Amino acid sequence: MTDYFKPEKSIEKISNGDILKTLSAVSSRYMNVNPEEPFTVRPFSLYDISRNPDYRYTADCSKLFPDAEDGSYVYFCGRYFARSSGAIKFLFIPFGPVKIYMNNKAVYGTTFEDERYENKSITIDIPVRAGYNSLCVRCTKTRAGFGAEFGTWLGKLDYYFLHEREGLRDIEGFDYTYPQKNALKKLPAKTSLFVPFASWDEKQQRSGVLNRIFGRLLHDPVNKTFVARTVFVSPKTDSGSQKYAFLIDVSPSLQAEVYVDGVKLCDVGPDKAELGGVKAREDESYKAKSERNAECEKKTGVELRGALRVKKEISCGDGIHNIFLIFKVLSLKHEADFSVTVKNSKGHRVRLLNPLITQRPERFPWMFAGPFKKTSPAQLLDGNFDRNALVGADGEKTYWRIDMPGGWLRLYNDAPLFAHWNYPLGVTLYGLTETARHLKSAGLPELSQKISDYVKAHILRSLKTFDYALFDKKQFTGATAVHHLLTSIDSLDDCGSFASTMLEFCTDAQIWDGERTAEAHGGCASENSESVEDLYRRIAEYVGDYIIKKQSRLPDGTFFRKRMMHGFHNGTMWADDLYMSVPFLCRYSVLKNDEKILTDAAMQFLGFKKFLFMPENSLMAHVYDFGRKMNTGVPWGRGNGWTIFSLSEILRFLPDLHPLKKELTAFFRELAAGILKRQNDDGMWRQVLNMPESYRETSCTAMFICAYSRGIRNGWLTENVEEYKKSCVKAWRAIERFSIDAEGNVYGVCRGSEFAFTPRYYAEHLLPRLNDTHGIGIVLLAGVEMERLFKYCGR
């Protein structure tokens, strides 16, 4: 058996039996490597080659180029960012002949067999290097079809491509060529590529910015408002402030209120112009017929015919300052346009910047939202703007647009782990939550608070971006880069584990400190905003509604997998799904004060046992295949871990007099005994429990520690108690010796699985990964449980 690292590098050499040191090392390493970081905000165009609800790009050349000749070629080019070298699994559905290149090397070309059947998917591994990689997809026109669908091999896996062309390289999508009569000898240069949304035409330019962005939404403008926002930076000065001159031009078809840092600067409209609430002097507001804003005309090509102009000077301190305009449309007789110019005390024009865009914020300095009918100006202006929140009151929430054809801003979570919502992270944060609680009681309040703050930040970001993600999915193409699982739920994997941890963490009510979200209040936090408690309850209801009412079930109510985007799983039952459902249902039953929900959770074990339990060795098979009418017969380590750990969860919630408590306790004991027999002499359990030559697997070993500790402390294990305690001690020492190094890295964790009927798939293909989130949290939980076990019955 090969060790993951040299013995002298193990955490055992540092901890010397002090579990707190191990908990500190693992939790600190995880937080340091995965720090809190803001989401990326990128421009996006509705007219781009974009991802469909299956999270793949659709390039239908027959629609893009209906007049293309047979035999002509179109090239689609985009960039993919990889954090490390390796390969990405890539799926494509050819509509005709397709050839794929990565970094100027051909990696695949279709055959006549590939092109024979419509909707035939082809999955390949494409090598990538660390950093940006250039993908090119060449499509050839035939009578049968022209183009392809391509991208992620797995629905809801949120990887995406960015444009190649300069000026668009932070925008998601693909550049492409016009149809070429002959195949290019070299892949197309960036200068030969184009995109359909690069600029407005002359008519759109002259119609005014609000007209070209909002179009028909400007019609019937009664009691509707639109907003525009930008920022500028005042550099540091010795005096701490300097004067700025504002020159504001507004079309006579508009009425505008202008604010700087939330304070009204002026009103601009055909009837009046006020500065700070005082009637403007004649030289401060006038029709700019002969003295139009030349700078605006030069920049936009728009002639502000008869525009109203206001000039004003104010002092601004060092730092970033917000400029906010609220418009009412009075008529559509003129262009709906405006211009704001800011000059410093030296008369130099100040650059305006987009408040949200991460790269090149000067390219689209203004962002726009609307129309609003119910959202008041006070709501739009109150508080600090939250980049992750929608704008507007209930019923008219929206996000920000930009001055580009089909242009919007979109959120992307580019962090590998922070603020993502998935089931392994649900376990990870559960482990961190219990670690924070234990460290506090063990006299390490500073690290405890640091961990708690980190978990809180992760969960809060997930909660607060939920409504944005639902909007994003509906407004754009169905594929989001935030909450890609929760917005497309079709399995228990998508929702239950993380939601369970959310509810567990939220039982510490004091953590919220009366925090409120910005979501219900125009993107700004205020006393009228939705509380975080209300938000997590609403998301719990959303998850509960799916699990209880929509998740596929057998006639007896047992969960199974059906109608999933990932078709490989359809018609199966997985031991994993006990953890993906039961812990959440336990906590949700408490939230709803409804024992029927708890009973539903308890009944799942009886249904799963019927199909997956193998009485001859008292272990669980991983998966049951309803098509073949058999289970896999493979006692995968983590599959058994999911089962017994989930049993330890529900037994904590079931009242002693519950009718299923006795039966589930007996199942727990039976499974515990079967697992105990498979512990290896070195203390670890193996990837396949009855296959000693398979590798040491960390996550299942940690799960068994947790289950045994809970079983001893709660009296569910009444026979051979000393053997179970020795098993826990032996297993924990093995984890410290074989699975955790001195820096807190966790080794030997099986990656996320599919399933097979051969144990060699699990032993030879599902190889371990370093610091996989399937193992970090459960290792932390195991350490906490060892501390509790020693406190309960001594060392």
Secondary structure as UniProt FT lines:
FT   HELIX           7..9
FT   HELIX           12..15
FT   TURN            16..17
FT   HELIX           19..33
FT   STRAND          40..45
FT   TURN            46..47
FT   TURN            53..54
FT   STRAND          56..60
FT   HELIX           61..64
FT   TURN            66..67
FT   TURN            70..71
FT   STRAND          73..82
FT   STRAND          86..94
FT   STRAND          98..102
FT   TURN            103..104
FT   STRAND          105..109
FT   TURN            112..116
FT   TURN            118..119
FT   STRAND          122..128
FT   STRAND          131..140
FT   STRAND          147..152
FT   TURN            155..156
FT   TURN            166..167
FT   TURN            169..170
FT   STRAND          175..176
FT   HELIX           190..192
FT   TURN            196..197
FT   HELIX           202..206
FT   HELIX           209..214
FT   HELIX           215..218
FT   TURN            222..223
FT   STRAND          225..234
FT   STRAND          241..250
FT   TURN            252..253
FT   STRAND          254..260
FT   TURN            261..262
FT   STRAND          263..268
FT   STRAND          273..275
FT   TURN            276..277
FT   STRAND          278..279
FT   TURN            282..284
FT   STRAND          285..287
FT   HELIX           294..300
FT   TURN            305..306
FT   STRAND          308..317
FT   STRAND          319..329
FT   STRAND          338..343
FT   TURN            345..346
FT   TURN            361..362
FT   STRAND          367..372
FT   HELIX           377..381
FT   TURN            387..388
FT   TURN            394..395
FT   TURN            405..406
FT   STRAND          407..412
FT   TURN            418..419
FT   HELIX           423..441
FT   TURN            442..443
FT   HELIX           445..464
FT   HELIX           466..475
FT   TURN            484..485
FT   HELIX           486..488
FT   HELIX           492..494
FT   HELIX           496..506
FT   HELIX           509..512
FT   TURN            513..514
FT   TURN            519..523
FT   TURN            527..528
FT   HELIX           532..545
FT   HELIX           546..550
FT   TURN            555..556
FT   HELIX           567..569
FT   TURN            570..571
FT   STRAND          572..574
FT   HELIX           576..592
FT   HELIX           595..612
FT   STRAND          613..614
FT   TURN            615..618
FT   STRAND          619..620
FT   STRAND          623..625
FT   TURN            626..629
FT   STRAND          630..631
FT   HELIX           637..653
FT   TURN            656..657
FT   TURN            659..660
FT   HELIX           661..676
FT   TURN            677..678
FT   TURN            681..682
FT   TURN            689..690
FT   TURN            692..693
FT   HELIX           698..713
FT   TURN            714..715
FT   HELIX           721..734
FT   HELIX           735..739
FT   STRAND          740..741
FT   TURN            742..743
FT   STRAND          749..750
FT   HELIX           759..760
FT   HELIX           761..765
FT   STRAND          768..769
FT   TURN            770..771
FT   HELIX           773..793
//
